[in-house]
Amino acid sequence: MEIAQLKYMLTLAKHLNFSRAADEACVTPSSLSQQIKKLEDELGVALFERTTRSVHLTLAGAEFIESAKKIVSEITEINTIMQKYIVGESGNIFIGNCPAFEAYGMTALIALFQKNYPKISLHFCEAGCLDLYTLLCNGKIDVAFLTTFDKFKPEQFSLESYPLVDDELVIIVNKSHPLASRQIIDLGEVSQERFISFSKSSDFYQDTMDACRQSGFIPQFSYETQYTDTIVGLVAEGMGIAMLSLRLVMKKLPKNVALIRFKPTRIRTLSIVFLKKPKPLPIVLNFKNFFINWSKANELRHAPFDASGNA
């Protein structure tokens, strides 16, 4: 028994005329008759009564039609569901995101993507940027949002990266600090300060080291922690200074903490990164195109300072 035979049965039961049924099924009347006869022989029961003038369902045929309708309907539904996977409208996406994900406005975009693709299930894995490379290259996640693509990308894997948002590194100090009233400084002016930073395994730690080395000194670290709030809190208590990204601190900067730009400027760029594949999954392709199109439309490749130099 074949699906096509069930559809032929339904069409003939609808018209009770071989010529009209054959026209709808796009076959010849003789081919339609042969398929019905083949099905009847397989089942061992007559489904239609045929005369030279009419065609009628038998009792067995009528019951068969009821079952055939259900089967064809379910198969149609299955095909519809599977088609969503083929065109990337259903399935699972595993997303690796850095801790600063929300600060870059990505959670709002994720919500918009979910609204456009309600049948796609999103699964999040938050980790440091360096760890996200491992997860991405090992196939544990489909996409990663990274701020360290150019510096730390593994050469043995072929990756594709699309920049989304730029962010400027800044210095934060307690407002009682001698530099607190300055809008911009040379980074070398803080060469004797004690820095508070993320742990040595973090990309922020590496950014701080690189920026300071570029200005001719090695930073002295007094405290290391895993959380932005802890760093900001320690700075607020006058226990040191810190280098953080503007978007990470601008929304929750305490009143007794000042934000200072420095030269030479250091920019962190949030990028969306994929493992390059000859035939990417349609669902991943839809995700990629959504963010690329958003980036082109919004042009957020700059740090959020106004013309006066204020955040």
C-alpha positions as a Markdown table, in Angstrom:
| # | Residue | x | y | z |
|---|---|---|---|---|
| 1 | Met | 0.0 | 0.0 | 0.0 |
| 2 | Glu | 1.4 | 3.4 | -1.0 |
| 3 | Ile | 0.5 | 6.9 | -0.1 |
| 4 | Ala | -0.3 | 7.7 | -3.7 |
| 5 | Gln | -2.9 | 4.9 | -3.8 |
| 6 | Leu | -4.6 | 6.3 | -0.7 |
| 7 | Lys | -4.8 | 9.7 | -2.4 |
| 8 | Tyr | -6.2 | 8.1 | -5.6 |
| 9 | Met | -8.8 | 6.4 | -3.4 |
| 10 | Leu | -9.9 | 9.7 | -1.8 |
| 11 | Thr | -10.1 | 11.4 | -5.2 |
| 12 | Leu | -12.2 | 8.7 | -6.7 |
| 13 | Ala | -14.5 | 8.6 | -3.7 |
| 14 | Lys | -14.9 | 12.3 | -4.0 |
| 15 | His | -15.9 | 12.3 | -7.7 |
| 16 | Leu | -17.2 | 8.7 | -8.1 |
| 17 | Asn | -16.2 | 9.2 | -11.7 |
| 18 | Phe | -12.9 | 7.8 | -13.2 |
| 19 | Ser | -12.5 | 10.6 | -15.8 |
| 20 | Arg | -13.0 | 13.5 | -13.3 |
| 21 | Ala | -10.9 | 11.8 | -10.6 |
| 22 | Ala | -8.1 | 11.1 | -13.1 |
| 23 | Asp | -8.1 | 14.7 | -14.2 |
| 24 | Glu | -7.7 | 15.9 | -10.6 |
| 25 | Ala | -5.0 | 13.3 | -9.9 |
| 26 | Cys | -3.2 | 14.2 | -13.2 |
| 27 | Val | -3.2 | 10.6 | -14.4 |
| 28 | Thr | -5.1 | 8.7 | -17.1 |
| 29 | Pro | -8.3 | 7.0 | -16.2 |
| 30 | Ser | -6.8 | 3.6 | -17.1 |
| 31 | Ser | -3.8 | 4.3 | -14.8 |
| 32 | Leu | -6.1 | 5.3 | -12.0 |
| 33 | Ser | -8.2 | 2.2 | -12.5 |
| 34 | Gln | -5.1 | 0.0 | -12.4 |
| 35 | Gln | -3.9 | 1.5 | -9.1 |
| 36 | Ile | -7.3 | 1.0 | -7.4 |
| 37 | Lys | -7.4 | -2.6 | -8.7 |
| 38 | Lys | -3.9 | -3.2 | -7.4 |
| 39 | Leu | -4.9 | -1.9 | -4.0 |
| 40 | Glu | -8.0 | -4.0 | -3.9 |
| 41 | Asp | -6.0 | -7.1 | -4.8 |
| 42 | Glu | -3.5 | -6.4 | -2.1 |
| 43 | Leu | -6.3 | -6.0 | 0.5 |
| 44 | Gly | -8.3 | -8.9 | -0.9 |
| 45 | Val | -11.5 | -6.9 | -0.8 |
| 46 | Ala | -13.5 | -4.7 | -3.3 |
| 47 | Leu | -13.5 | -1.1 | -2.4 |
| 48 | Phe | -15.7 | 0.1 | -5.3 |
| 49 | Glu | -18.6 | -1.3 | -7.2 |
| 50 | Arg | -18.2 | -0.5 | -10.9 |
| 51 | Thr | -20.8 | -0.6 | -13.6 |
| 52 | Thr | -20.7 | 0.8 | -17.1 |
| 53 | Arg | -22.6 | 3.8 | -15.8 |
| 54 | Ser | -21.6 | 4.4 | -12.2 |
| 55 | Val | -19.0 | 3.9 | -9.5 |
| 56 | His | -20.0 | 3.4 | -5.8 |
| 57 | Leu | -18.1 | 2.7 | -2.6 |
| 58 | Thr | -18.6 | -0.7 | -1.0 |
| 59 | Leu | -19.1 | -0.9 | 2.7 |
| 60 | Ala | -15.4 | -1.9 | 3.0 |
| 61 | Gly | -14.6 | 1.0 | 0.7 |
| 62 | Ala | -16.5 | 3.5 | 2.9 |
| 63 | Glu | -14.7 | 2.4 | 6.0 |
| 64 | Phe | -11.3 | 2.4 | 4.2 |
| 65 | Ile | -11.9 | 6.0 | 3.1 |
| 66 | Glu | -12.4 | 7.1 | 6.7 |
| 67 | Ser | -9.1 | 5.6 | 7.7 |
| 68 | Ala | -7.4 | 6.9 | 4.6 |
| 69 | Lys | -8.5 | 10.5 | 5.3 |
| 70 | Lys | -6.9 | 10.3 | 8.7 |
| 71 | Ile | -3.6 | 8.8 | 7.4 |
| 72 | Val | -3.3 | 11.3 | 4.6 |
| 73 | Ser | -4.1 | 14.2 | 7.0 |
| 74 | Glu | -1.4 | 13.0 | 9.4 |
| 75 | Ile | 1.2 | 12.6 | 6.7 |
| 76 | Thr | 0.4 | 16.1 | 5.4 |
| 77 | Glu | 0.9 | 17.4 | 8.9 |
| 78 | Ile | 4.2 | 15.5 | 9.2 |
| 79 | Asn | 5.4 | 17.0 | 5.9 |
| 80 | Thr | 4.5 | 20.5 | 7.1 |
| 81 | Ile | 6.4 | 20.1 | 10.3 |
| 82 | Met | 9.4 | 18.6 | 8.6 |
| 83 | Gln | 9.3 | 21.5 | 6.0 |
| 84 | Lys | 9.9 | 23.9 | 8.9 |
| 85 | Tyr | 13.1 | 22.1 | 9.7 |
| 86 | Ile | 14.1 | 22.2 | 6.0 |
| 87 | Val | 13.6 | 26.0 | 5.8 |
| 88 | Gly | 15.0 | 26.6 | 9.3 |
| 89 | Glu | 11.8 | 27.6 | 11.0 |
| 90 | Ser | 11.9 | 24.9 | 13.7 |
| 91 | Gly | 14.5 | 23.1 | 15.7 |
| 92 | Asn | 17.2 | 23.9 | 18.3 |
| 93 | Ile | 20.0 | 26.5 | 18.3 |
| 94 | Phe | 22.7 | 26.3 | 21.0 |
| 95 | Ile | 24.1 | 29.8 | 21.7 |
| 96 | Gly | 27.3 | 30.6 | 23.5 |
| 97 | Asn | 27.4 | 34.0 | 25.0 |
| 98 | Cys | 29.9 | 36.0 | 27.0 |
| 99 | Pro | 28.9 | 37.5 | 30.3 |
| 100 | Ala | 28.5 | 41.0 | 28.8 |
| 101 | Phe | 25.8 | 39.7 | 26.4 |
| 102 | Glu | 23.0 | 41.9 | 27.8 |
| 103 | Ala | 25.2 | 45.0 | 28.0 |
| 104 | Tyr | 25.5 | 45.0 | 24.2 |
| 105 | Gly | 21.8 | 44.8 | 23.7 |
| 106 | Met | 21.8 | 41.3 | 22.5 |
| 107 | Thr | 19.1 | 39.9 | 24.8 |
| 108 | Ala | 16.6 | 42.3 | 23.1 |
| 109 | Leu | 17.6 | 41.0 | 19.7 |
| 110 | Ile | 17.3 | 37.4 | 20.8 |
| 111 | Ala | 13.8 | 38.2 | 22.0 |
| 112 | Leu | 13.0 | 39.7 | 18.6 |
| 113 | Phe | 14.4 | 36.6 | 16.8 |
| 114 | Gln | 12.3 | 34.4 | 19.0 |
| 115 | Lys | 9.2 | 36.4 | 18.1 |
| 116 | Asn | 10.0 | 35.9 | 14.4 |
| 117 | Tyr | 10.8 | 32.2 | 14.8 |
| 118 | Pro | 8.5 | 31.0 | 17.6 |
| 119 | Lys | 9.1 | 27.3 | 16.7 |
| 120 | Ile | 12.8 | 27.5 | 17.3 |
| 121 | Ser | 14.1 | 26.5 | 20.7 |
| 122 | Leu | 17.1 | 28.6 | 22.0 |
| 123 | His | 19.6 | 27.1 | 24.5 |
| 124 | Phe | 22.2 | 29.3 | 26.1 |
| 125 | Cys | 25.6 | 28.6 | 27.4 |
| 126 | Glu | 27.3 | 31.5 | 29.2 |
| 127 | Ala | 31.1 | 31.3 | 29.4 |
| 128 | Gly | 34.2 | 33.3 | 29.0 |
| 129 | Cys | 35.2 | 34.2 | 25.4 |
| 130 | Leu | 38.2 | 31.8 | 25.4 |
| 131 | Asp | 36.0 | 28.9 | 26.6 |
| 132 | Leu | 33.4 | 29.6 | 24.0 |
| 133 | Tyr | 36.0 | 29.0 | 21.2 |
| 134 | Thr | 36.4 | 25.4 | 22.5 |
| 135 | Leu | 32.7 | 24.8 | 22.7 |
| 136 | Leu | 32.1 | 26.2 | 19.2 |
| 137 | Cys | 35.0 | 24.3 | 17.6 |
| 138 | Asn | 33.9 | 21.0 | 19.3 |
| 139 | Gly | 30.4 | 21.4 | 18.0 |
| 140 | Lys | 28.8 | 21.9 | 21.4 |
| 141 | Ile | 27.3 | 25.2 | 20.4 |
| 142 | Asp | 26.1 | 26.5 | 17.0 |
| 143 | Val | 27.0 | 30.1 | 17.4 |
| 144 | Ala | 29.1 | 32.2 | 19.8 |
| 145 | Phe | 28.9 | 35.9 | 20.7 |
| 146 | Leu | 32.6 | 36.9 | 21.3 |
| 147 | Thr | 34.6 | 40.1 | 22.0 |
| 148 | Thr | 38.0 | 38.6 | 21.3 |
| 149 | Phe | 37.7 | 37.1 | 17.8 |
| 150 | Asp | 40.7 | 38.5 | 16.0 |
| 151 | Lys | 43.1 | 38.0 | 19.0 |
| 152 | Phe | 42.3 | 34.5 | 20.2 |
| 153 | Lys | 40.7 | 32.6 | 17.3 |
| 154 | Pro | 42.2 | 29.1 | 16.9 |
| 155 | Glu | 44.0 | 28.8 | 13.6 |
| 156 | Gln | 43.3 | 25.1 | 13.2 |
| 157 | Phe | 39.6 | 25.8 | 12.7 |
| 158 | Ser | 37.9 | 27.7 | 9.9 |
| 159 | Leu | 35.6 | 30.3 | 11.5 |
| 160 | Glu | 33.5 | 33.1 | 10.1 |
| 161 | Ser | 32.9 | 36.3 | 12.2 |
| 162 | Tyr | 30.6 | 39.2 | 11.7 |
| 163 | Pro | 31.1 | 42.3 | 13.9 |
| 164 | Leu | 28.0 | 43.7 | 15.6 |
| 165 | Val | 28.8 | 46.3 | 18.2 |
| 166 | Asp | 31.9 | 48.3 | 19.2 |
| 167 | Asp | 32.8 | 49.2 | 22.8 |
| 168 | Glu | 35.5 | 51.4 | 24.2 |
| 169 | Leu | 37.6 | 50.5 | 27.1 |
| 170 | Val | 37.6 | 53.1 | 29.9 |
| 171 | Ile | 39.2 | 53.6 | 33.3 |
| 172 | Ile | 36.9 | 53.8 | 36.4 |
| 173 | Val | 38.1 | 55.4 | 39.6 |
| 174 | Asn | 36.6 | 56.6 | 43.0 |
| 175 | Lys | 35.5 | 60.2 | 42.7 |
| 176 | Ser | 38.0 | 61.2 | 45.4 |
| 177 | His | 40.9 | 60.1 | 43.1 |
| 178 | Pro | 43.1 | 62.9 | 41.7 |
| 179 | Leu | 42.2 | 61.9 | 38.1 |
| 180 | Ala | 38.4 | 61.7 | 38.7 |
| 181 | Ser | 37.7 | 65.2 | 37.2 |
| 182 | Arg | 39.5 | 64.4 | 34.0 |
| 183 | Gln | 37.5 | 63.4 | 30.9 |
| 184 | Ile | 40.4 | 61.8 | 29.1 |
| 185 | Ile | 44.0 | 60.9 | 30.1 |
| 186 | Asp | 47.1 | 59.2 | 28.7 |
| 187 | Leu | 47.0 | 55.7 | 30.0 |
| 188 | Gly | 50.6 | 56.0 | 31.2 |
| 189 | Glu | 49.3 | 58.4 | 33.9 |
| 190 | Val | 48.0 | 55.4 | 35.8 |
| 191 | Ser | 51.1 | 53.3 | 35.6 |
| 192 | Gln | 51.7 | 53.5 | 39.4 |
| 193 | Glu | 48.1 | 52.7 | 40.3 |
| 194 | Arg | 46.8 | 49.4 | 41.6 |
| 195 | Phe | 44.4 | 47.7 | 39.2 |
| 196 | Ile | 41.3 | 45.6 | 40.1 |
| 197 | Ser | 40.6 | 43.1 | 37.3 |
| 198 | Phe | 38.9 | 39.9 | 36.3 |
| 199 | Ser | 40.9 | 36.6 | 36.7 |
| 200 | Lys | 44.0 | 35.9 | 34.6 |
| 201 | Ser | 42.0 | 33.5 | 32.4 |
| 202 | Ser | 39.6 | 36.2 | 31.3 |
| 203 | Asp | 39.9 | 38.2 | 28.1 |
| 204 | Phe | 39.4 | 41.4 | 30.0 |
| 205 | Tyr | 42.6 | 40.7 | 32.0 |
| 206 | Gln | 44.4 | 40.2 | 28.7 |
| 207 | Asp | 43.0 | 43.5 | 27.3 |
| 208 | Thr | 44.2 | 45.4 | 30.4 |
| 209 | Met | 47.7 | 43.9 | 30.0 |
| 210 | Asp | 47.8 | 44.7 | 26.3 |
| 211 | Ala | 46.6 | 48.3 | 26.7 |
| 212 | Cys | 49.1 | 49.0 | 29.5 |
| 213 | Arg | 52.0 | 47.4 | 27.7 |
| 214 | Gln | 51.2 | 49.5 | 24.6 |
| 215 | Ser | 51.6 | 52.6 | 26.9 |
| 216 | Gly | 54.9 | 51.3 | 28.2 |
| 217 | Phe | 54.2 | 49.7 | 31.6 |
| 218 | Ile | 53.1 | 46.5 | 33.3 |
| 219 | Pro | 49.9 | 47.0 | 35.4 |
| 220 | Gln | 50.0 | 46.0 | 39.1 |
| 221 | Phe | 47.0 | 44.0 | 40.1 |
| 222 | Ser | 45.8 | 44.2 | 43.7 |
| 223 | Tyr | 42.6 | 42.2 | 43.4 |
| 224 | Glu | 41.1 | 39.7 | 40.9 |
| 225 | Thr | 37.5 | 38.6 | 40.8 |
| 226 | Gln | 35.0 | 37.0 | 38.4 |
| 227 | Tyr | 32.2 | 39.6 | 38.6 |
| 228 | Thr | 31.8 | 43.2 | 37.2 |
| 229 | Asp | 29.7 | 44.2 | 40.3 |
| 230 | Thr | 32.6 | 43.2 | 42.6 |
| 231 | Ile | 35.1 | 45.2 | 40.6 |
| 232 | Val | 32.9 | 48.3 | 40.5 |
| 233 | Gly | 32.2 | 48.0 | 44.2 |
| 234 | Leu | 35.9 | 47.8 | 45.1 |
| 235 | Val | 36.6 | 50.8 | 43.0 |
| 236 | Ala | 33.8 | 52.6 | 44.7 |
| 237 | Glu | 35.4 | 51.9 | 48.0 |
| 238 | Gly | 38.7 | 53.4 | 46.8 |
| 239 | Met | 40.6 | 50.1 | 46.8 |
| 240 | Gly | 42.0 | 50.5 | 43.3 |
| 241 | Ile | 41.1 | 51.5 | 39.7 |
| 242 | Ala | 39.9 | 49.3 | 36.9 |
| 243 | Met | 39.8 | 49.0 | 33.1 |
| 244 | Leu | 36.3 | 48.0 | 31.9 |
| 245 | Ser | 34.3 | 48.4 | 28.7 |
| 246 | Leu | 32.0 | 51.3 | 28.6 |
| 247 | Arg | 28.8 | 49.4 | 27.8 |
| 248 | Leu | 29.4 | 47.1 | 30.7 |
| 249 | Val | 29.5 | 49.8 | 33.3 |
| 250 | Met | 27.6 | 52.8 | 32.0 |
| 251 | Lys | 24.1 | 51.7 | 33.1 |
| 252 | Lys | 25.1 | 50.8 | 36.7 |
| 253 | Leu | 27.9 | 53.2 | 37.6 |
| 254 | Pro | 27.7 | 54.3 | 41.3 |
| 255 | Lys | 27.5 | 58.0 | 42.1 |
| 256 | Asn | 30.9 | 57.9 | 43.7 |
| 257 | Val | 32.7 | 56.3 | 40.7 |
| 258 | Ala | 34.0 | 58.4 | 37.8 |
| 259 | Leu | 34.5 | 57.2 | 34.3 |
| 260 | Ile | 37.6 | 58.3 | 32.3 |
| 261 | Arg | 38.5 | 57.8 | 28.7 |
| 262 | Phe | 42.1 | 57.2 | 27.9 |
| 263 | Lys | 44.6 | 57.4 | 25.0 |
| 264 | Pro | 45.5 | 55.5 | 22.9 |
| 265 | Thr | 41.9 | 54.3 | 22.5 |
| 266 | Arg | 41.2 | 50.6 | 22.9 |
| 267 | Ile | 38.1 | 49.1 | 21.2 |
| 268 | Arg | 36.4 | 45.8 | 22.0 |
| 269 | Thr | 34.1 | 44.5 | 19.3 |
| 270 | Leu | 31.3 | 42.1 | 19.9 |
| 271 | Ser | 31.1 | 39.6 | 17.0 |
| 272 | Ile | 28.8 | 36.8 | 16.1 |
| 273 | Val | 31.0 | 33.8 | 15.2 |
| 274 | Phe | 30.2 | 30.5 | 13.4 |
| 275 | Leu | 32.1 | 27.4 | 12.5 |
| 276 | Lys | 32.5 | 27.6 | 8.7 |
| 277 | Lys | 30.7 | 24.7 | 7.0 |
| 278 | Pro | 30.0 | 24.0 | 3.3 |
| 279 | Lys | 26.3 | 23.4 | 4.0 |
| 280 | Pro | 25.2 | 25.1 | 7.3 |
| 281 | Leu | 21.9 | 24.1 | 8.8 |
| 282 | Pro | 19.1 | 26.3 | 7.5 |
| 283 | Ile | 18.1 | 27.1 | 11.1 |
| 284 | Val | 21.7 | 28.4 | 11.8 |
| 285 | Leu | 21.7 | 30.3 | 8.5 |
| 286 | Asn | 18.4 | 32.1 | 9.5 |
| 287 | Phe | 20.0 | 33.0 | 12.8 |
| 288 | Lys | 23.1 | 34.3 | 11.2 |
| 289 | Asn | 21.2 | 36.4 | 8.6 |
| 290 | Phe | 19.0 | 37.9 | 11.2 |
| 291 | Phe | 21.9 | 39.3 | 13.1 |
| 292 | Ile | 23.9 | 40.4 | 10.0 |
| 293 | Asn | 20.9 | 42.2 | 8.6 |
| 294 | Trp | 20.3 | 43.9 | 12.0 |
| 295 | Ser | 23.9 | 45.0 | 12.1 |
| 296 | Lys | 23.7 | 46.5 | 8.6 |
| 297 | Ala | 20.6 | 48.4 | 9.5 |
| 298 | Asn | 21.7 | 49.8 | 12.9 |
| 299 | Glu | 25.4 | 50.7 | 12.4 |
| 300 | Leu | 26.5 | 50.3 | 16.1 |
| 301 | Arg | 30.1 | 49.9 | 15.2 |
| 302 | His | 31.1 | 52.7 | 17.5 |
| 303 | Ala | 31.4 | 53.4 | 21.2 |
| 304 | Pro | 28.5 | 55.1 | 22.9 |
| 305 | Phe | 30.1 | 58.5 | 23.7 |
| 306 | Asp | 28.5 | 61.8 | 22.8 |
| 307 | Ala | 30.4 | 64.7 | 21.2 |
| 308 | Ser | 31.4 | 66.1 | 24.6 |
| 309 | Gly | 33.2 | 62.9 | 25.6 |
| 310 | Asn | 30.6 | 62.0 | 28.2 |
| 311 | Ala | 28.9 | 58.6 | 28.4 |
